[in-house]
Amino acid sequence: MLKFLKGVVAGSGSGPNNLPYNIGEPYSSAWGSWTHSRGTSKSCYSYVEPQSTATIIDAHGNCLKIKVPITATEIMLDEPRHVVSLVQLIRKTGQIPVMKADEELLVGEVYLVVPASRAHCKDDGSPVSIFSLSGSNANDGHLAAGRNGVKRLRTVRHPNILSFLHSTEAETFDGSTSKVTIYIVTEPVMPLSEKIKELGLECIQRDEYYAWGLHRIAKAVSFLNNDCKLVHGNVCLASVVVTQTLDWKLHAFDVLSEFDGNSEASTGPMLQYEWLVGAQYKPMEMSKSDWATIRKSPPWSIDSWGLGCLIYELFSGTELSKTEELRDTASIPKSLLPDYQRLLSSMPSRRLNSAKLAENSEYFQNKLVDTIHFMEILNLKDSVEKDTFFRKLPNLAEQLPRQIVLKKLLPLLASSLEFGSAAAPALTALLKMGSWLSSEEFSTKVLPTIVKLFASNDRAIRVGLLQHIDQYGESLSAQIVDEQVYPHVVTGFSDTSAVLRELTLKSMLVLAPKLSQRTISGSLLKYLSKLQVDEEPAIRTNTTILLGNIASYLNEGTRKRVLINAFTVRALRDTFSPARGAGIMALCATSSSYDVNEIATRILPNVVVLTIDPDSDVRSKAFQAVDQFLQIVKQYHEKTNAGDSTGAASGAIPLPGNALLGWASSLTHKGKPSEQTPLASANSSVPLSPVVSSASSVMDSSNIMPVRISSSEDIADQPAPVSPSSTDGWGELENGLHEENGNEKDGWDDIEPLEEPKPSPALANIQAAQKRPVSQPKLQGTSLQAKNTVKITKNEDDDLWGSIAAPPPKSTSKPLNLKPSEKVDDDDPWAAIAAPQPTTRAKPLSAGRGHGAKPAATKLGAQRINRTSSGM
């Protein structure tokens, strides 16, 4: 592949400097005469050309000046299976982009003709391994064997064989002497002997890792011998390298040759470069050059002997120096000893086939080999097998060598999740393995997969991501959250699954601090407005809690138009007692966001009502809130009296309790209403005490008590304010029921009073007589329907309407929704993103007079009835 580099390097005389790779420090060991060095890829060459032609570096490394205009097609016709790429783009992108066939070359630019297989590959400084072999002249035997190794490595591809990237041959001159060097570029690997020392595994973990590595080398040898009919000829510890994922791979193909078993009459050597193999690694027939016996033997006979040598060097920890050392079996595991002896049989025909070694040996049956093998063939497993495996994987991973789990299993797991072959439980294992990484490694190895998983349509994956968001949320950057994560998470707000809606809501506690103000105001608050009227009480409660917790991330204008409306108009009037408690605590936790006017006119009037709430926990919180806000007003009063004008601007006096709120009861822990208890938030670093009221105080039809406003003894039995079930927005109810203190018609302004013409003196007594017999029972129908929607606040004439209140009904009806105030602040920007108005409206009262008057139609809220008496 990269044959074109040969001419470039040879013609320049600068040796490896012209390689598209940087050669680093060499390793201390390598096979044969090769030098194994570290390296990195680099971008291609730069040239300064005259502005009259374009320059082409062809496939043979020749620099050609070509007159323009000319298209890429004309160049590719001269170089089949090659493409044209602009050098400037290669340097800029780190890749090799391909020109279109009809695209013309530009004047003064430099173009590279590369093999089609190199198109779009990266040259971005990624690590590689570079093997080099030098000789005094081109006819050197080592160089000839090296060229054979390059050819074989390039054409033989297998997962357990070293991956070839590029190669080139360079000739350099030093005075009158020349030096030829062959370069092979492969995936980044490390000699096995050095990697073993680096890992430092012991006991069972060492044996498991060795078993996995030998299993892979046995499969590679089996592939060469049985499938390709090739003989490696030099299997030993030096011919094995280890990748960055700790995979063992076979290389050193200089001696590799076809098995010539059909030419039994031939007497010449079957392995042309067998002289490169050390005497200690040669079987008896090869030492005697008995090629006739070798040709009659199975194709695996020579390499099976080599596997035996590898096993000895591996477990003894020393390099084999003479053949007789193979008889020492003290270090060989007992479960592997029978196979080891069969591999080193003195009779070639009786040596164990490497394929049978990999398939049947008891030594290879351990947790590590089975786990990795399962992951590698995951696509062949059914859903039940996958689910069972991934549920056991978190505990299994703790028993395996930690470095192998992080470098091998973790990439396999991330890849399987990313491409959809893994089940949802695999996410738990991924996050557990990721917790063993440093923060930098977690950001590079785990986070990219997690970000991609947010786009998954698998509901189980989405639930898993949201359930564990506290484990990785802090590692996500603000840009990634705002641009890549939030657009996918936000779909959960509208999901039909209540559990997913609740998990999405709770995830905002982690994600909201990383969102931009534009996203919060333009998107998030819209969804939270709708969730405050969700059918699930726990979701309504947790929405209020979330608003209290993220209030500090809202800008001042948004806080002023959202928080009071969300907490007072909706939360404090919810039929679910924990929701009312959450509204109170949210107001306390955000007390520094309100000025004295808002506290006095909008917060305290709504909170005081809850001091007579049926739920004792709500009443306790209400009294605490009243004390806290009165303390703010008192301090403001004292500052004002002392002449401190700064107190007039704001009542934001910091008090204890401005802390994160804990989550209320969760949908994922549902029970009977009497069994529901609040759950502390896993994300709340400073949970507020006491937490939101228990779900055991849920208000249902069994504990809503009848209300008689006219009786002072029964006022403690007043039901909780009803919750708006419509999708009216927070901004539309900016001032609640206390919009204007001086407006005595607050809540009544849509009802026109009946104006009767002044009767003549002759008719006055008749009309008085007609009205006098009107009895109270005839008004019970209207009063009964108006009773359940009575307003919490009292106007000046509340005692008058309380005197004609209907008696308590036998059965409690479902609380109706409060009619929002008709007066709306047109300048309120929050109204623009509030939920839509209710689609139904109450009918107006019908007018009538005397005995013939029909009962007025019911209206949400208490109603005004015009009465006259004979005494008037």
Secondary structure, 3 states (H helix, E strand, C coil): CCCHHHHHHHHHCCHHHHCCEEEEEECCCCCCCCEEEEEEECCCCCCCCCCCEEEEECCCCCEEEEECCCEHHHHHHHCCCEEEEEHHHHHHHCECCCCCCCCECCCCCEEEEEEHHHCCCECCCCEEEEEEEEECCCCCHHHHHHHHHHHHHHHCCCCCECCEEEEEEEEEEECCEEEEEEEEEECCEEEHHHHHHHHCCCHHHHHHHHHHHHHHHHHHHHHHHHHCCEECCCCCHHHEEEECCCCEEECCCCCCEECCCCCCCCCCCCCCCHHHCCHHHCCHHHHCCCHHHHHHCCCCHHHHHHHHHHHHHHHHCCCCCCHHHHHCCCCCCCCCHHHHHHHCCCCHHHCCCHHHHHHHCHHHCCHHHHHHHHHHCHHHCCHHHHHHHHHHHHHHHCCCCHHHHHHHHHHHHHHHHHCCCCCCCHHHHHHHHHCCCCHHHHHHHCHHHHHHHCCCCCHHHHHHHHHCHHHHHHHCCHHHHHHHHHHHHHHHHHCCCHHHHHHHHHHHHHHHHHCCHHHHHHHHHHHHHHHCCCCCHHHHHHHHHHHHHHHHHCCHHHHHHHHHHHHHHHHHHCCCHHHHHHHHHHHHHCHHHCCHHHHHHHHHHHHHHHHHCCCHHHHHHHHHHHHHHHHHHHHHHHHHHCCCHHHHCCCCCCCCCCCCCCCCCCHHHCCCCCCCCCCCCCCCCCCCCCCCCCHHHCCCCCCCCCCCCCCCCCHHHCCCCCCCCCCCCCHHHCCCCCCCCCCCCCCCCCCCCCCCCCCCHHHHHHHHHHHCCCCHHHHHHHHHHHHCCCCCCCCCCHHHHHCCCCCCCCCCCCCCCCCCCCCCCCCCHHHHHCCCCCCCCCCCCCCCCCCCCCCCCCCCCCCCCCCCCCCC
